[in-house]
Amino acid sequence: AGASHNVRFKWYRDRDGKLVADWSYTIPDPGQYGYGSWPWFYAYCYIGYHPEEISEDGNYYVDILWDATLLQRITFTITGIEEPYAGIISRMELGYDGDRASIPAYDIPQGKRGLVHIWGRNDMSTSQKMGISWVVRGPPGWPDGPILEEYYDWQAFSTGPGDEHEFIGGRFNLDEVGLYDIRAGLLMNPDEPWYVDVYYGDLCTVAAVVPTISEFKISDYVKA
């Protein structure tokens, strides 16, 4: 059997020389199959297939190395790459009768009315419409707690790159003491919705209200 060889494809971005991908293979000697030399392997590994690490259009070059020796540099232009959908849930707050707290919130007084606020941020280079969905459950939370709110909405207009959009749900009762849960997801691409970020976890805890005595007064008594 013939010796093995290492062949590498090192992908660089032309405008700044940044290495964006490095493929390395160990292969048998092509000569033992009657092909004679390295071009057999180059033809077999079609260079038109670019790696996932290349996420933007532009000029690139590939250095092809055979056992660490540079054999050839190929330059080419890639066009038509679709930018992947990207965004995050940037803020979450729980409103309750005029007050607000970051989610997860703790020790919300029993008997308040809750109102969820969630902000989504567009992390793409183009303006995008964002959507939201969430389900709120009462104590003991997911999966057995009662559903208090199911919310789903898409913004009417697009959000610019790096900008945020606030989604506001409907009100629900915080009557029971214990742990409340929320399962929320940020979406893009209304025609074929795609989740770009999710939060599955605690919404808040609700604490019992302890009665307070504002005044203690003896109005009458009977002497034994």
Phi, psi and omega in degrees: 000144181283169180287157175272158180225157175252130176235137182231143172244111181252116186264127180236146172275126191294322189291335180225002178072014182287132175286120183253341178199151181217104178264136179226132181227145169252123185229158174289161179300118180301336182298330182290345177260006176087009181267345168091310187203184188300330182304335176303315182290321178301317179294325181292319179266085185303120186289346180292345177276115181260153183285161179297336181295339177275108188243010180215152176295153176153185180266138181222162170222153181237126171267126178257118182246136178243111185052047176073002177261129179289120181261321185199148172243128182245129177251146181198169180242134177250130178227161174083016177283128178274128179292130180292147177295135183210131177189164180223156166283107189270332179210151175217132179222151175246119173270145177210101176052052175096344177256163177220152176213149176293144177272130003283140180255155186229144174058047173287133182297136179301142176095001178281171174249125184270152178211115184274134173239125177229133177254134172250142179245133178275113181260021178261170180273357179236158177292142183219150168274137179243151177233169181217150170217144173205157175230127177255132177239143176278182182304137010266024182090195181289141002260357191264347182290152179292144178284122180260332179204136168239122186230139179209131182200153172239143178290150183286328183235165183282156176252134183289166180303129178079356182268163181247158172225137181262131173251134181235126182273207178252169183275149178214159185277140172249063187273333186262139175286138177136199186265130175251147187236149173226140175237107188237148177218137176264133185239157170224167178068078184304327182293322176223081189307138183227125178285125178255344177198149179221156170224117174241110181177200184291137170269307181191169165245143179248130182252146178295142177278123180273122180299143177244145178262112182275335182206137177238121186218133175266115182271334181193157175206159180247124180277128181291000000 
